[in-house]
């Protein structure tokens, strides 16, 4: 069997080569129909649009995306074509939670605003939103949860409407999938009307999908003071973020909130587990991120500890200095761990 694999999926080569007779590694955005025509398996990330134009006439029967999101996959076409597929729900939830927490700790330090006692709204309370809630609760927030699909399934108790978030929140963080149609569509969920409804000039954080937030509207909201500040990791028109918005946001990063080595290892492991199930084979290998370097130590203070493991301001400074290198910064992302795991000497 032959596999075509995005060359930026980490920790995968030895494992996939033990499962396949032939493996070709390609840049995700450059994978073409001719590349996959004689492949049985295609493993990608978000930069590969997987639809009829790529897959029709190919031998592909299993498609795995080593990501939570799957809006780059035409699920209806795959179903009609008899192609099995998988994604990795929750794989990088803790990584995104680390990103949001550390951004907020920096904002607390730089703005002089105590986080304790502020009202935080979480829009989208799936794997990621739940991890964000768990991670931020110890900081003393009052937390409001907004998730209409869950509210419909579970009942109204414990959930808040968007209008309640508009009235009450000092911070709003977004963790929804991108849905362009349907009763709970999220395309431009945060638009001009949303932003003009905000009573408390909140800090807005987007680590979901770029098009969940109308980026020009967000820029106008910053310019006219409808919001206090913004932290943006996912952008419309990636890899070309709106230049003025990138300059104005407090932290702007190249879609890497979920890019801890732990989250990446989870995604690779989940993808290979699904592939092994599809092949009817037992998974006999393990996928784990590398340890931190020997001699790595944590400072004594809590903020220092958090930022020693990951400082999102460093990613923001790199992108703001070199916005044309969005894809390079994302594709060559340095080692980042969620936990202390130092290599043994």
DONU-348838 format. One record per residue (C-alpha): x, y, z; residue number from 1; residue in one letter. Coordinates in Angstrom, 1 decimal, always signed. Example, Ala and Ser with C-alpha at 12.3 -4.5 7.8 and 13.67 -1.06 7.14 Angstrom:
SITE;+12.3;-4.5;+7.8;1;A
SITE;+13.7;-1.1;+7.1;2;S
This chain:
SITE;+0.0;+0.0;+0.0;1;X
SITE;+1.1;+3.6;-0.7;2;X
SITE;+0.6;+6.7;+1.5;3;X
SITE;+0.9;+10.4;+0.7;4;X
SITE;+1.7;+12.3;+3.9;5;X
SITE;+1.9;+16.0;+4.7;6;X
SITE;+5.6;+16.5;+5.4;7;X
SITE;+4.9;+18.7;+8.5;8;X
SITE;+3.0;+16.0;+10.4;9;X
SITE;+5.4;+15.4;+13.3;10;X
SITE;+6.6;+12.1;+14.8;11;X
SITE;+5.1;+10.0;+12.1;12;X
SITE;+7.8;+8.8;+9.7;13;X
SITE;+9.0;+5.6;+11.4;14;X
SITE;+5.4;+4.6;+12.3;15;X
SITE;+3.8;+5.2;+8.9;16;X
SITE;+6.8;+3.5;+7.1;17;X
SITE;+6.2;+0.4;+9.2;18;X
SITE;+2.6;+0.3;+8.0;19;X
SITE;+3.0;+1.1;+4.3;20;X
SITE;+5.0;-0.3;+1.4;21;X
SITE;+5.7;+3.1;+0.0;22;X
SITE;+5.4;+6.6;+1.5;23;X
SITE;+5.7;+10.0;-0.2;24;X
SITE;+6.1;+13.2;+1.9;25;X
SITE;+4.9;+16.5;+0.4;26;X
SITE;+4.1;+20.0;+1.4;27;X
SITE;+0.4;+20.0;+2.4;28;X
SITE;-0.6;+23.0;+0.3;29;X
SITE;+1.2;+21.5;-2.8;30;X
SITE;-0.5;+18.1;-2.8;31;X
SITE;-2.2;+17.6;-6.2;32;X
SITE;-4.5;+15.1;-7.9;33;X
SITE;-1.6;+13.5;-9.7;34;X
SITE;+0.3;+13.0;-6.4;35;X
SITE;-2.5;+11.0;-4.9;36;X
SITE;-3.8;+9.1;-8.0;37;X
SITE;-1.9;+5.9;-7.1;38;X
SITE;-2.1;+6.3;-3.3;39;X
SITE;-4.3;+4.2;-1.0;40;X
SITE;-3.9;+6.5;+2.1;41;X
SITE;-3.7;+10.3;+2.4;42;X
SITE;-2.7;+11.9;+5.6;43;X
SITE;-3.0;+15.7;+5.8;44;X
SITE;-3.4;+18.8;+7.9;45;X
SITE;-5.6;+21.9;+7.3;46;X
SITE;-3.6;+23.2;+4.3;47;X
SITE;-4.8;+20.4;+1.9;48;X
SITE;-8.3;+20.9;+0.4;49;X
SITE;-9.7;+17.3;+0.2;50;X
SITE;-12.5;+17.3;-2.3;51;X
SITE;-13.6;+15.9;-5.7;52;X
SITE;-11.0;+17.8;-7.6;53;X
SITE;-8.2;+16.2;-5.6;54;X
SITE;-9.5;+12.7;-5.1;55;X
SITE;-11.7;+11.8;-8.1;56;X
SITE;-10.1;+8.9;-10.0;57;X
SITE;-7.6;+8.2;-7.3;58;X
SITE;-7.0;+5.0;-5.4;59;X
SITE;-7.4;+6.7;-2.0;60;X
SITE;-9.7;+4.8;+0.4;61;X
SITE;-8.6;+6.3;+3.7;62;X
SITE;-8.0;+10.0;+4.5;63;X
SITE;-6.8;+11.2;+7.9;64;X
SITE;-6.4;+14.8;+9.0;65;X
SITE;-4.1;+15.2;+12.0;66;X
SITE;-6.2;+18.2;+13.2;67;X
SITE;-9.3;+18.8;+15.2;68;X
SITE;-10.9;+20.9;+12.4;69;X
SITE;-12.1;+19.3;+9.2;70;X
SITE;-13.6;+22.2;+7.2;71;X
SITE;-11.0;+21.5;+4.6;72;X
SITE;-12.6;+18.1;+3.9;73;X
SITE;-15.6;+17.6;+1.6;74;X
SITE;-17.3;+15.0;+3.8;75;X
SITE;-20.3;+14.6;+1.4;76;X
SITE;-17.9;+13.8;-1.5;77;X
SITE;-15.9;+11.3;+0.6;78;X
SITE;-19.1;+9.5;+1.6;79;X
SITE;-20.3;+9.2;-2.0;80;X
SITE;-16.8;+8.1;-3.1;81;X
SITE;-16.6;+5.4;-0.3;82;X
SITE;-13.5;+7.0;+1.3;83;X
SITE;-13.2;+6.5;+5.0;84;X
SITE;-11.9;+9.5;+6.9;85;X
SITE;-10.9;+10.6;+10.4;86;X
SITE;-10.0;+13.7;+12.3;87;X
SITE;-8.6;+14.2;+15.8;88;X
SITE;-11.2;+15.8;+18.2;89;X
SITE;-9.7;+17.1;+21.3;90;X
SITE;-6.1;+16.3;+20.3;91;X
SITE;-4.8;+19.8;+21.1;92;X
SITE;-7.4;+21.0;+23.5;93;X
SITE;-4.9;+21.4;+26.4;94;X
SITE;-2.4;+23.2;+24.1;95;X
SITE;-5.0;+25.8;+23.2;96;X
SITE;-5.9;+26.1;+26.9;97;X
SITE;-2.3;+26.8;+27.7;98;X
SITE;-2.1;+29.4;+24.9;99;X
SITE;-5.2;+31.2;+26.2;100;X
SITE;-4.1;+31.1;+29.8;101;X
SITE;-0.6;+32.4;+29.1;102;X
SITE;-1.9;+35.2;+26.9;103;X
SITE;-4.3;+36.3;+29.7;104;X
SITE;-1.5;+36.2;+32.2;105;X
SITE;+0.6;+38.4;+30.0;106;X
SITE;-2.4;+40.7;+29.5;107;X
SITE;-2.9;+40.9;+33.2;108;X
SITE;+0.7;+41.9;+33.8;109;X
SITE;+0.9;+44.4;+30.9;110;X
SITE;-2.6;+46.1;+31.4;111;X
SITE;-2.6;+46.1;+35.2;112;X
SITE;-6.0;+44.5;+35.1;113;X
SITE;-6.5;+41.7;+37.7;114;X
SITE;-8.1;+38.6;+36.1;115;X
SITE;-9.8;+37.6;+39.4;116;X
SITE;-13.4;+38.6;+39.5;117;X
SITE;-13.7;+39.3;+35.7;118;X
SITE;-16.5;+37.7;+33.7;119;X
SITE;-15.2;+35.5;+31.0;120;X
SITE;-17.4;+34.1;+28.2;121;X
SITE;-16.5;+30.9;+26.4;122;X
SITE;-18.3;+30.5;+23.0;123;X
SITE;-18.1;+26.8;+22.0;124;X
SITE;-17.7;+24.3;+24.8;125;X
SITE;-16.6;+21.2;+23.1;126;X
SITE;-13.2;+19.5;+23.8;127;X
SITE;-11.3;+22.8;+23.5;128;X
SITE;-13.7;+25.1;+25.3;129;X
SITE;-14.0;+22.6;+28.1;130;X
SITE;-10.2;+22.4;+28.5;131;X
SITE;-10.1;+26.2;+28.5;132;X
SITE;-12.7;+26.4;+31.2;133;X
SITE;-10.9;+23.9;+33.4;134;X
SITE;-7.6;+25.7;+32.9;135;X
SITE;-9.0;+29.2;+33.6;136;X
SITE;-11.2;+28.5;+36.6;137;X
SITE;-8.3;+28.7;+39.1;138;X
SITE;-7.6;+32.3;+38.0;139;X
SITE;-10.8;+33.5;+39.7;140;X
SITE;-13.0;+34.2;+36.7;141;X
SITE;-16.8;+34.1;+36.7;142;X
SITE;-17.4;+32.0;+33.6;143;X
SITE;-20.4;+32.1;+31.2;144;X
SITE;-20.7;+29.2;+28.7;145;X
SITE;-22.4;+29.6;+25.3;146;X
SITE;-22.9;+26.6;+23.1;147;X
SITE;-26.4;+26.4;+21.4;148;X
SITE;-26.0;+22.8;+20.0;149;X
SITE;-25.1;+21.5;+23.5;150;X
SITE;-27.8;+23.6;+25.1;151;X
SITE;-30.4;+22.1;+22.7;152;X
SITE;-29.2;+18.6;+23.5;153;X
SITE;-28.7;+19.0;+27.3;154;X
SITE;-31.2;+21.7;+28.3;155;X
SITE;-30.8;+25.3;+29.1;156;X
SITE;-29.3;+25.0;+32.6;157;X
SITE;-25.6;+26.0;+32.8;158;X
SITE;-25.6;+27.9;+29.4;159;X
SITE;-25.8;+31.6;+28.6;160;X
SITE;-27.1;+33.3;+25.5;161;X
SITE;-25.0;+35.5;+23.3;162;X
SITE;-26.9;+38.5;+24.5;163;X
SITE;-25.9;+37.7;+28.1;164;X
SITE;-22.3;+37.5;+27.0;165;X
SITE;-22.7;+40.9;+25.2;166;X
SITE;-24.0;+42.5;+28.4;167;X
SITE;-21.7;+40.9;+31.0;168;X
SITE;-18.4;+39.8;+29.7;169;X
SITE;-15.0;+41.4;+30.2;170;X
SITE;-13.3;+38.8;+28.1;171;X
SITE;-14.8;+36.6;+25.3;172;X
SITE;-12.8;+33.6;+23.9;173;X
SITE;-14.1;+31.6;+20.9;174;X
SITE;-13.7;+27.9;+20.4;175;X
SITE;-16.3;+26.9;+17.7;176;X
SITE;-15.9;+25.0;+14.5;177;X
SITE;-16.5;+26.9;+11.3;178;X
SITE;-20.0;+26.1;+10.0;179;X
SITE;-21.0;+28.2;+7.0;180;X
SITE;-24.6;+26.9;+6.9;181;X
SITE;-27.3;+25.5;+9.1;182;X
SITE;-29.1;+26.7;+12.3;183;X
SITE;-25.9;+27.1;+14.2;184;X
SITE;-23.7;+28.5;+11.5;185;X
SITE;-20.6;+30.3;+12.9;186;X
SITE;-19.2;+32.0;+9.7;187;X
SITE;-18.8;+35.7;+10.9;188;X
SITE;-20.4;+34.9;+14.2;189;X
SITE;-18.4;+37.8;+15.5;190;X
SITE;-19.5;+40.5;+13.1;191;X
SITE;-20.3;+44.2;+13.2;192;X
SITE;-23.6;+43.7;+15.0;193;X
SITE;-22.0;+41.4;+17.6;194;X
SITE;-19.2;+43.9;+18.3;195;X
SITE;-21.6;+46.9;+18.5;196;X
SITE;-23.7;+44.9;+21.1;197;X
SITE;-20.8;+44.6;+23.6;198;X
SITE;-21.5;+46.6;+26.8;199;X
SITE;-18.2;+46.2;+28.6;200;X
SITE;-15.5;+46.7;+25.9;201;X
SITE;-14.2;+43.2;+26.3;202;X
SITE;-11.0;+41.6;+25.3;203;X
SITE;-11.7;+39.3;+22.3;204;X
SITE;-9.7;+36.1;+21.7;205;X
SITE;-10.0;+33.9;+18.6;206;X
SITE;-8.2;+30.6;+18.4;207;X
SITE;-11.0;+28.7;+16.5;208;X
SITE;-11.2;+29.4;+12.8;209;X
SITE;-10.3;+32.7;+11.1;210;X
SITE;-13.7;+33.2;+9.4;211;X
SITE;-15.6;+32.8;+12.6;212;X
SITE;-14.6;+36.5;+13.2;213;X
SITE;-15.2;+39.2;+10.6;214;X
SITE;-11.6;+40.5;+10.5;215;X
SITE;-12.3;+44.0;+9.0;216;X
SITE;-15.1;+44.4;+11.6;217;X
SITE;-12.7;+43.4;+14.4;218;X
SITE;-10.2;+46.0;+13.2;219;X
SITE;-12.9;+48.7;+13.1;220;X
SITE;-14.0;+47.7;+16.6;221;X
SITE;-10.4;+48.2;+17.8;222;X
SITE;-10.1;+51.5;+16.0;223;X
SITE;-13.3;+53.0;+17.5;224;X
SITE;-12.9;+51.5;+21.0;225;X
SITE;-15.8;+49.0;+20.9;226;X
SITE;-13.4;+46.4;+22.4;227;X
SITE;-10.5;+46.8;+24.8;228;X
SITE;-8.0;+44.6;+22.9;229;X
SITE;-7.8;+41.4;+20.8;230;X
SITE;-5.7;+38.3;+20.7;231;X
SITE;-5.9;+36.5;+17.4;232;X
SITE;-4.3;+33.2;+16.4;233;X
SITE;-6.6;+32.3;+13.5;234;X
SITE;-7.2;+34.7;+10.6;235;X
SITE;-9.3;+35.1;+7.6;236;X
SITE;-7.3;+34.6;+4.3;237;X
SITE;-4.5;+32.7;+6.0;238;X
SITE;-1.6;+32.8;+5.4;239;X
SITE;-2.2;+36.5;+4.7;240;X
SITE;-3.6;+38.2;+7.8;241;X
SITE;-5.0;+41.7;+7.5;242;X
SITE;-1.9;+43.8;+8.0;243;X
SITE;-3.5;+46.6;+10.1;244;X
SITE;-5.3;+44.1;+12.3;245;X
SITE;-2.0;+42.2;+12.9;246;X
SITE;-0.3;+45.4;+13.9;247;X
SITE;-3.0;+46.5;+16.3;248;X
SITE;-3.8;+43.3;+18.2;249;X
SITE;-2.2;+42.7;+21.6;250;X
SITE;-1.0;+39.2;+20.5;251;X
SITE;-1.2;+37.9;+17.0;252;X
SITE;+0.2;+34.5;+16.1;253;X
SITE;+0.3;+32.3;+13.0;254;X
SITE;-2.4;+29.7;+13.8;255;X
SITE;-0.2;+27.9;+16.4;256;X
SITE;-2.3;+27.9;+19.6;257;X
SITE;-2.7;+24.1;+19.4;258;X
SITE;+0.9;+23.5;+18.3;259;X
SITE;+2.4;+22.2;+21.5;260;X
SITE;+4.5;+19.1;+20.9;261;X
SITE;+2.0;+17.3;+23.2;262;X
SITE;-0.9;+18.3;+21.0;263;X
SITE;+0.9;+17.3;+17.8;264;X
SITE;+1.8;+13.9;+19.3;265;X
SITE;-1.8;+13.3;+20.2;266;X
SITE;-3.0;+14.2;+16.7;267;X
SITE;-0.4;+11.9;+15.1;268;X
SITE;-1.2;+9.1;+17.5;269;X
SITE;-5.0;+9.4;+16.9;270;X
SITE;-4.6;+9.5;+13.1;271;X
SITE;-2.4;+6.3;+13.1;272;X
SITE;-4.8;+4.6;+15.5;273;X
SITE;-7.6;+5.2;+13.1;274;X
SITE;-5.5;+4.0;+10.2;275;X
SITE;-4.6;+0.8;+12.0;276;X
SITE;-8.3;+0.2;+12.8;277;X
SITE;-9.1;+0.7;+9.1;278;X
SITE;-6.3;-1.7;+8.1;279;X
SITE;-7.3;-4.3;+10.7;280;X
SITE;-3.9;-4.1;+12.3;281;X
SITE;-2.8;-3.7;+15.9;282;X
SITE;-0.9;-0.5;+16.7;283;X
SITE;+2.4;-1.7;+18.2;284;X
SITE;+4.3;+1.6;+18.3;285;X
SITE;+4.0;+4.6;+20.5;286;X
SITE;+4.0;+8.3;+19.6;287;X
SITE;+5.5;+10.7;+22.1;288;X
SITE;+6.9;+14.3;+22.0;289;X
SITE;+10.6;+14.9;+22.8;290;X
SITE;+11.6;+15.9;+26.3;291;X
SITE;+12.8;+19.4;+27.1;292;X
SITE;+16.5;+19.9;+27.1;293;X
SITE;+18.7;+18.7;+29.9;294;X
SITE;+19.2;+21.5;+32.4;295;X
SITE;+15.8;+23.1;+31.8;296;X
SITE;+14.5;+24.5;+35.1;297;X
SITE;+11.3;+26.4;+36.1;298;X
SITE;+11.3;+29.7;+38.0;299;X
SITE;+9.7;+29.8;+41.4;300;X
SITE;+6.9;+32.3;+40.6;301;X
SITE;+3.7;+31.0;+38.8;302;X
SITE;+3.9;+33.5;+35.9;303;X
SITE;+7.5;+32.7;+35.4;304;X
SITE;+6.7;+29.0;+35.4;305;X
SITE;+3.9;+29.4;+32.8;306;X
SITE;+6.0;+31.5;+30.5;307;X
SITE;+9.1;+29.4;+30.8;308;X
SITE;+7.2;+26.6;+29.2;309;X
SITE;+5.5;+28.8;+26.7;310;X
SITE;+5.5;+32.6;+26.1;311;X
SITE;+3.0;+33.5;+23.3;312;X
SITE;+4.4;+37.0;+23.1;313;X
SITE;+7.5;+35.5;+21.4;314;X
SITE;+5.4;+34.0;+18.7;315;X
SITE;+3.6;+37.3;+18.2;316;X
SITE;+6.8;+39.3;+18.0;317;X
SITE;+8.1;+37.0;+15.3;318;X
SITE;+4.9;+37.2;+13.2;319;X
SITE;+4.6;+41.0;+13.6;320;X
SITE;+8.2;+41.4;+12.5;321;X
SITE;+7.8;+39.0;+9.5;322;X
SITE;+4.2;+38.7;+8.5;323;X
SITE;+5.2;+37.4;+5.1;324;X
SITE;+6.7;+34.3;+6.9;325;X
SITE;+3.3;+33.1;+8.3;326;X
SITE;+3.6;+29.7;+6.8;327;X
SITE;+7.3;+29.3;+7.6;328;X
SITE;+6.7;+30.2;+11.2;329;X
SITE;+3.9;+27.8;+11.4;330;X
SITE;+5.6;+25.0;+9.5;331;X
SITE;+8.9;+25.2;+11.4;332;X
SITE;+7.5;+25.7;+14.9;333;X
SITE;+9.9;+25.2;+17.8;334;X
SITE;+9.5;+22.6;+20.5;335;X
SITE;+6.9;+23.6;+23.0;336;X
SITE;+5.7;+21.5;+25.9;337;X
SITE;+2.6;+21.7;+28.1;338;X
SITE;+4.3;+20.0;+31.0;339;X
SITE;+7.7;+19.7;+32.6;340;X
SITE;+9.4;+16.7;+31.1;341;X
SITE;+13.2;+17.2;+31.0;342;X
SITE;+15.4;+14.7;+29.2;343;X
SITE;+17.5;+12.5;+31.4;344;X
SITE;+21.2;+13.1;+31.2;345;X
